[in-house]
Amino acid sequence: MKTVEISSKSVEGAIEEYLATYKIEREELIYEIVEEGSKGFLNLIGNKPAVVKFTLPGIDGKIRKFLTELFSRIEIQYEDILINHTSENDQDIYSVEITGVAELGFLIGKDGRFLDSIQHLTNRHANTLADNIRVTIDAADYRKKQDRKFLLMIKDAIENVKRRKKAVTLEPMDAAQRRRVHQYVKRDKELHTLTTGNGEFKRVAILPVKHDKEKYLSTSQKGKRQNEGME
């Protein structure tokens, strides 16, 4: 972490200068007193300034502060906020684990939507601090368990396509989920994928490689219009 030294007439004076200059809250203070400082003869001769070394809070500290304040407002009780920092493709990834949550179901919400909302807000905040940052938030390994279920669903769909030699259209997904499906299926030379639908949550279709994508789209759109006419 980056450090900075500040000299002042007193330790408290150095602290106040640091807080004002770097817009830091007192609860974020991490510092070491290098020189206590002393007054010289008649406060005129031989005065020595106080020198304090401060550790600037990193992105992880600011993410922790943001979540601490957020959880306080929405009255979520927990034990700790653990943050692990890694880098991938020039992007800084901060993986956050909330431990000891008193009301886990409330924090996660239906289908993980409340946890997703907290993650979205945290990402918006993090991206005001620096560029190319991504924050993931988990509690009680919820996302890891969901990830295993998601991969199992993709594998089952692939087996279904190969067995029936027919296309399978998955449930609506967000962009990140669709990207994972495309990347996973891409490794299988017998299959290919395409995206159908409109809006944020579109569907991914998995097809045998011999199937024509344009023909599939034409057929699926025709079927959709027929179903709409029956409603």
C-alpha positions in Angstrom: 0.0 0.0 0.0 1.1 3.6 -0.6 2.4 5.6 2.3 2.9 9.3 2.9 4.8 11.2 5.6 3.5 14.5 6.9 5.4 16.9 9.2 3.6 19.3 11.5 4.0 21.1 14.8 2.2 18.1 16.5 1.0 14.6 15.8 -2.6 15.8 15.9 -1.7 18.6 13.5 -0.2 16.1 11.1 -3.3 13.9 11.4 -5.7 16.8 10.7 -3.6 17.8 7.7 -3.7 14.3 6.3 -7.5 14.0 6.9 -8.1 17.3 5.1 -5.7 16.6 2.2 -6.7 13.0 1.4 -10.4 13.2 2.3 -10.0 10.3 4.8 -12.4 9.5 7.7 -10.9 9.0 11.1 -12.0 5.4 11.3 -9.9 4.7 8.2 -6.7 6.0 9.8 -3.6 3.8 9.6 -0.5 5.6 10.8 2.9 5.3 12.5 4.5 8.1 14.5 8.0 8.6 13.1 8.9 11.6 15.3 6.9 12.8 18.3 8.2 16.3 17.8 9.5 18.6 20.6 9.6 22.2 21.6 12.9 23.9 21.8 14.2 26.5 24.2 11.4 29.1 24.8 9.5 27.5 21.9 11.9 29.3 19.6 15.2 27.4 19.3 15.6 23.8 18.5 11.9 23.0 17.7 11.5 19.6 16.1 8.4 18.9 14.1 6.3 15.8 14.5 6.5 13.4 11.6 3.7 10.9 11.0 3.7 8.2 8.3 0.2 7.4 7.0 -0.9 4.3 5.0 -3.4 5.4 2.3 -6.4 3.1 2.2 -6.5 0.9 -0.8 -9.5 0.1 -3.0 -10.3 -2.9 -0.8 -10.5 -0.6 2.2 -12.9 1.7 0.4 -15.0 -1.2 -0.7 -15.2 -2.5 2.9 -16.1 1.0 4.1 -18.9 1.3 1.5 -20.4 -2.1 2.4 -20.1 -1.4 6.1 -22.1 1.8 5.8 -24.6 0.1 3.4 -25.2 -2.8 5.8 -25.6 -0.5 8.7 -28.4 1.4 6.8 -30.3 -1.7 5.8 -29.6 -3.3 9.2 -27.8 -6.5 8.1 -25.8 -8.1 10.8 -22.6 -10.0 9.9 -19.3 -11.0 11.4 -16.8 -9.9 8.8 -16.2 -8.6 5.3 -13.3 -10.6 3.6 -11.8 -9.2 0.4 -9.4 -11.0 -1.9 -7.8 -9.1 -4.8 -6.7 -10.7 -8.0 -6.0 -9.5 -11.6 -7.2 -10.9 -14.9 -6.8 -9.5 -18.4 -5.8 -6.0 -17.0 -8.8 -6.0 -14.8 -8.7 -5.8 -11.0 -11.1 -8.2 -9.4 -12.2 -7.9 -5.8 -13.9 -11.0 -4.4 -15.9 -10.2 -1.3 -17.2 -12.8 1.1 -19.6 -11.7 3.8 -19.3 -14.1 6.8 -21.6 -14.8 9.7 -24.7 -13.2 8.2 -27.6 -13.3 10.7 -30.4 -13.3 8.1 -28.8 -15.0 5.1 -32.1 -15.4 3.2 -32.8 -11.6 3.4 -29.3 -10.7 2.2 -29.5 -13.1 -0.8 -33.1 -12.5 -1.7 -35.2 -14.4 -4.1 -33.0 -16.0 -6.8 -30.1 -14.0 -5.4 -31.6 -10.7 -6.6 -30.9 -8.7 -3.5 -27.3 -9.9 -3.4 -27.1 -9.0 -7.1 -28.4 -5.5 -6.3 -25.8 -5.0 -3.5 -23.1 -6.2 -5.9 -24.3 -3.8 -8.6 -24.2 -0.8 -6.2 -20.8 -1.8 -5.0 -19.5 -2.0 -8.6 -20.8 1.4 -9.4 -19.1 2.8 -6.3 -15.8 0.9 -7.1 -15.7 2.3 -10.6 -15.7 5.8 -9.3 -12.5 5.0 -7.5 -10.5 3.5 -10.4 -10.9 2.1 -13.9 -11.2 -1.6 -14.8 -12.5 -2.8 -11.5 -14.9 -5.7 -10.9 -16.4 -6.6 -7.6 -18.1 -9.9 -6.8 -20.0 -10.4 -3.6 -20.9 -13.8 -2.0 -22.2 -15.1 1.3 -22.2 -18.7 2.5 -20.8 -19.8 -0.9 -24.2 -19.0 -2.5 -22.7 -18.0 -5.8 -20.3 -21.0 -5.9 -23.3 -23.3 -5.4 -25.3 -21.5 -8.0 -22.3 -21.7 -10.4 -22.1 -25.5 -10.0 -25.9 -25.7 -10.8 -25.4 -23.4 -13.8 -22.6 -25.6 -15.2 -24.6 -28.7 -14.6 -27.5 -27.2 -16.5 -25.3 -26.4 -19.5 -23.9 -29.9 -19.5 -27.4 -31.4 -19.4 -28.5 -29.2 -22.3 -25.4 -30.3 -24.4 -26.1 -34.0 -23.7 -29.8 -33.4 -24.7 -28.8 -31.8 -28.0 -26.4 -34.6 -28.9 -28.8 -37.3 -27.9 -31.9 -35.9 -29.7 -29.8 -34.1 -32.5 -32.1 -31.2 -32.1 -31.6 -27.6 -30.8 -32.3 -26.7 -27.2 -33.2 -23.2 -26.2 -32.2 -22.2 -22.6 -34.1 -20.0 -20.2 -33.6 -16.2 -20.4 -30.2 -15.1 -19.0 -28.3 -11.9 -18.5 -25.3 -11.0 -20.6 -22.7 -12.6 -18.3 -24.5 -15.9 -18.2 -25.0 -16.0 -21.9 -21.3 -15.3 -22.4 -20.4 -18.3 -20.3 -22.7 -20.6 -22.2 -21.2 -19.5 -25.5 -17.7 -20.0 -24.2 -18.4 -23.4 -22.7 -20.2 -24.8 -25.8 -17.5 -23.3 -28.1 -15.1 -26.0 -26.9 -17.3 -28.7 -28.4 -16.7 -28.9 -32.2 -20.0 -30.7 -32.7 -22.1 -27.8 -31.5 -22.6 -24.1 -31.9 -24.8 -21.4 -30.2 -26.8 -18.3 -31.0 -28.7 -15.7 -29.0 -32.4 -15.0 -29.5 -34.9 -12.6 -28.1 -34.8 -8.9 -27.2 -34.2 -6.9 -24.0 -31.6 -7.5 -21.3 -32.5 -11.1 -20.6 -32.2 -13.0 -23.9 -32.1 -16.8 -24.6 -29.2 -18.9 -25.8 -29.9 -21.8 -28.2 -27.5 -24.7 -28.5 -27.6 -26.4 -31.9 -25.8 -29.3 -33.6 -23.1 -27.8 -35.9 -24.9 -29.1 -39.0 -28.0 -27.1 -38.2 -28.3 -23.8 -40.0 -28.6 -20.8 -37.6 -30.7 -18.7 -39.9 -33.1 -21.5 -40.6 -33.4 -22.0 -36.8 -34.1 -18.4 -36.2 -36.7 -18.3 -38.9 -38.4 -21.4 -37.5 -38.4 -20.2 -33.9 -39.8 -16.7 -34.9 -42.6 -18.4 -36.9 -43.4 -20.6 -33.9 -43.4 -17.6 -31.6 -45.9 -15.7 -33.8 -48.2 -18.8 -33.9 -48.1 -19.1 -30.1 -48.9 -15.4 -29.7 -51.9 -15.8 -32.0 -53.2 -18.6 -29.8 -53.0 -16.5 -26.6 
